[in-house]
Amino acid sequence: PGLLLFPISGTVADRFSKKKILVKSDAINAGLMFVLALLFIFFPEQKGLQAFCILGAVTIVAIVGEFFGPAASSMIGLIVPKEEVRKAFATRSNLNETSKFIGQGIAGPLFMWLGMIPLILLNGLSFLLSGYSESTIEVEEQTKSTSGKSAKEAWKEWAKDAKEGMSFTFTHRGLVFFVLAAMFTNFFLSISVTVLPHFVADQLSLNTSWFGYAMGALGIG
């Protein structure tokens, strides 16, 4: 989803309330988690249906995340004083990597201890708490309004903004190299993450906890 949506996700953050995007994104993710939990509770034997819904939920969460990320980054610039923006972005990056490391490291043991359904419910609760915390943010936002314009005019402006963003990216060699490097890194990392469960279970004959440890190790780098 990221490859397809990155040209427009930033434009969405410019044209709509960033706070609302954050809150609604977390609300969507929370709803998905609770629906998944209900699916596992009421249809425990429908493995095919469960697998299909999990894949669908993962896809939707990834799509929502593509809009959440630019909105969250833009909010930092609105909340933090201009001279502190770089430090704030660095802190956010460090916290993201730390949370990935801890979360992936304890996911396996928690799965073995609690089971699938409580973990999904906890995940949904975390999204609810995140959305509530974002709803308390008080900040003045400036968005590009499309009120009073026809759908065709609004779409043309949207497409123009997206085109300008892509043109800016591809006319700066450093940004092009950065985007390509990120794409290749994510591509090969996705392959590694896909193969890793089979390697842990089939080749090493280890339980789910060790998959969590391996994911935690990936978080370290």
C-alpha positions as CSV (number, residue, x, y, z in Angstrom):
1,P,0.0,0.0,0.0
2,G,2.8,2.4,0.8
3,L,4.1,2.3,-2.8
4,L,0.7,3.2,-4.2
5,L,-0.4,5.7,-1.6
6,F,2.7,7.7,-0.8
7,P,2.0,10.3,-3.6
8,I,-1.4,11.2,-2.1
9,S,-1.1,10.5,1.6
10,G,0.7,13.8,2.3
11,T,-1.8,15.7,0.2
12,V,-4.6,14.3,2.4
13,A,-2.8,15.5,5.5
14,D,-2.6,19.0,4.0
15,R,-6.3,19.2,3.0
16,F,-7.9,17.6,6.1
17,S,-7.6,18.1,9.8
18,K,-4.5,16.2,10.9
19,K,-6.0,15.6,14.4
20,K,-9.1,14.0,12.9
21,I,-7.0,11.8,10.6
22,L,-5.1,10.5,13.7
23,V,-8.2,9.9,15.8
24,K,-10.2,8.3,13.0
25,S,-7.2,6.1,11.9
26,D,-6.9,4.7,15.5
27,A,-10.6,4.2,15.7
28,I,-10.6,2.2,12.4
29,N,-7.7,0.1,13.7
30,A,-9.4,-0.5,17.0
31,G,-12.6,-1.5,15.3
32,L,-10.7,-4.0,13.2
33,M,-9.0,-5.6,16.2
34,F,-12.3,-6.0,18.0
35,V,-14.0,-7.5,14.9
36,L,-11.1,-10.0,14.6
37,A,-11.4,-10.9,18.3
38,L,-15.1,-11.6,17.8
39,L,-14.3,-13.7,14.7
40,F,-11.9,-15.9,16.7
41,I,-14.5,-16.2,19.5
42,F,-17.6,-17.1,17.5
43,F,-15.9,-19.0,14.6
44,P,-13.0,-20.9,16.2
45,E,-13.1,-23.7,13.6
46,Q,-13.3,-21.5,10.5
47,K,-9.5,-21.4,9.9
48,G,-9.9,-20.3,6.2
49,L,-12.2,-17.4,7.2
50,Q,-9.8,-16.4,10.0
51,A,-6.8,-16.3,7.7
52,F,-8.7,-14.3,5.0
53,C,-9.9,-11.7,7.6
54,I,-6.4,-11.5,9.2
55,L,-4.9,-10.7,5.8
56,G,-7.6,-8.2,5.1
57,A,-7.2,-6.5,8.4
58,V,-3.4,-6.3,8.0
59,T,-3.9,-4.7,4.6
60,I,-6.4,-2.1,6.0
61,V,-4.1,-1.3,8.9
62,A,-1.2,-0.8,6.5
63,I,-3.4,1.5,4.3
64,V,-4.5,3.5,7.3
65,G,-0.9,3.8,8.5
66,E,0.0,5.4,5.2
67,F,-2.3,8.3,6.1
68,F,-1.5,8.3,9.8
69,G,2.2,8.8,9.3
70,P,2.2,12.1,7.3
71,A,-0.5,13.5,9.6
72,A,1.5,12.6,12.7
73,S,4.6,14.1,11.3
74,S,2.8,17.3,10.4
75,M,1.3,17.5,13.9
76,I,4.8,17.5,15.4
77,G,5.6,20.7,13.4
78,L,2.4,22.3,14.8
79,I,2.9,21.3,18.4
80,V,6.7,21.8,18.9
81,P,8.5,25.1,18.6
82,K,10.3,25.6,15.3
83,E,13.7,25.4,16.8
84,E,12.8,22.1,18.5
85,V,11.4,20.3,15.5
86,R,14.5,18.3,14.6
87,K,14.9,17.1,18.1
88,A,11.2,16.1,18.2
89,F,11.5,14.1,15.0
90,A,14.6,12.4,16.4
91,T,12.9,11.6,19.6
92,R,9.9,10.2,17.8
93,S,12.1,8.0,15.6
94,N,13.9,6.6,18.7
95,L,10.6,5.9,20.5
96,N,9.2,4.1,17.4
97,E,12.3,1.9,17.1
98,T,12.3,1.2,20.9
99,S,8.6,0.3,20.9
100,K,9.1,-2.0,17.9
101,F,12.0,-3.7,19.7
102,I,10.1,-4.2,22.9
103,G,6.8,-5.1,21.3
104,Q,8.2,-7.6,18.9
105,G,10.4,-9.1,21.6
106,I,7.6,-9.8,24.0
107,A,4.9,-10.6,21.4
108,G,6.0,-14.3,21.2
109,P,6.0,-15.0,25.0
110,L,2.7,-13.1,25.4
111,F,1.2,-15.1,22.7
112,M,2.2,-18.3,24.4
113,W,1.0,-17.0,27.8
114,L,-2.2,-15.2,26.9
115,G,-3.3,-16.6,23.6
116,M,-4.4,-14.9,20.4
117,I,-7.8,-13.4,21.5
118,P,-6.5,-11.5,24.6
119,L,-3.6,-10.1,22.5
120,I,-5.9,-8.9,19.8
121,L,-8.2,-7.2,22.4
122,L,-5.2,-5.6,24.0
123,N,-4.1,-4.3,20.6
124,G,-7.5,-2.9,20.0
125,L,-7.5,-1.2,23.5
126,S,-4.1,0.3,22.7
127,F,-5.5,1.9,19.6
128,L,-8.5,3.3,21.6
129,L,-6.2,4.8,24.2
130,S,-4.0,6.3,21.4
131,G,-7.1,7.8,19.7
132,Y,-8.3,9.3,23.0
133,S,-4.9,10.8,23.7
134,E,-4.8,12.4,20.2
135,S,-8.4,13.8,20.7
136,T,-7.1,15.8,23.6
137,I,-4.5,17.6,21.6
138,E,-5.3,21.4,21.2
139,V,-3.6,22.9,18.2
140,E,-4.5,25.4,15.5
141,E,-4.5,23.8,12.1
142,Q,-4.5,25.4,8.7
143,T,-5.8,23.2,5.9
144,K,-6.4,23.8,2.2
145,S,-10.2,24.1,2.1
146,T,-12.2,22.7,-0.8
147,S,-15.5,24.1,0.4
148,G,-17.5,25.8,-2.3
149,K,-15.8,23.9,-5.1
150,S,-17.1,21.2,-7.3
151,A,-15.8,17.7,-6.9
152,K,-14.0,18.1,-10.3
153,E,-12.2,21.3,-9.1
154,A,-11.3,19.7,-5.8
155,W,-9.9,16.6,-7.5
156,K,-7.9,18.8,-9.9
157,E,-6.3,20.7,-7.0
158,W,-5.6,17.4,-5.2
159,A,-4.0,15.9,-8.2
160,K,-2.0,19.1,-8.7
161,D,-0.6,19.0,-5.2
162,A,0.3,15.3,-5.5
163,K,2.0,16.0,-8.8
164,E,4.0,18.8,-7.3
165,G,5.1,16.6,-4.4
166,M,6.3,13.9,-6.7
167,S,8.0,16.4,-9.0
168,F,9.8,17.9,-6.0
169,T,10.9,14.4,-4.9
170,F,12.2,13.3,-8.3
171,T,14.0,16.6,-9.1
172,H,16.2,16.2,-6.0
173,R,18.8,13.4,-6.4
174,G,19.2,12.9,-2.7
175,L,15.5,12.3,-2.1
176,V,15.3,9.9,-5.1
177,F,18.2,7.8,-3.6
178,F,16.5,7.9,-0.2
179,V,13.1,6.8,-1.6
180,L,14.7,4.0,-3.6
181,A,16.8,2.8,-0.7
182,A,13.8,2.7,1.6
183,M,11.8,0.8,-1.1
184,F,14.5,-1.8,-1.5
185,T,15.1,-2.1,2.2
186,N,11.4,-2.6,2.9
187,F,11.1,-5.1,0.0
188,F,13.9,-7.4,1.3
189,L,12.9,-6.9,4.9
190,S,9.4,-8.1,4.0
191,I,10.8,-11.2,2.4
192,S,12.9,-11.9,5.6
193,V,9.9,-11.4,7.9
194,T,7.8,-13.7,5.6
195,V,10.5,-16.5,5.7
196,L,11.4,-16.1,9.4
197,P,8.5,-17.9,10.9
198,H,9.1,-21.0,8.8
199,F,12.8,-20.9,9.5
200,V,12.2,-20.7,13.3
201,A,9.6,-23.4,13.3
202,D,10.8,-25.8,10.6
203,Q,14.6,-25.4,10.6
204,L,15.3,-24.5,14.2
205,S,12.3,-26.4,15.7
206,L,11.6,-23.6,18.2
207,N,8.3,-22.2,19.5
208,T,6.5,-18.9,18.8
209,S,8.5,-17.1,21.6
210,W,11.7,-17.4,19.6
211,F,10.0,-15.8,16.5
212,G,9.2,-12.8,18.8
213,Y,12.8,-12.7,19.9
214,A,14.0,-12.8,16.3
215,M,11.7,-9.9,15.4
216,G,13.0,-8.0,18.4
217,A,16.6,-8.6,17.1
218,L,15.5,-7.1,13.7
219,G,14.4,-4.0,15.6
220,I,17.9,-3.6,16.9
221,G,19.2,-3.7,13.4
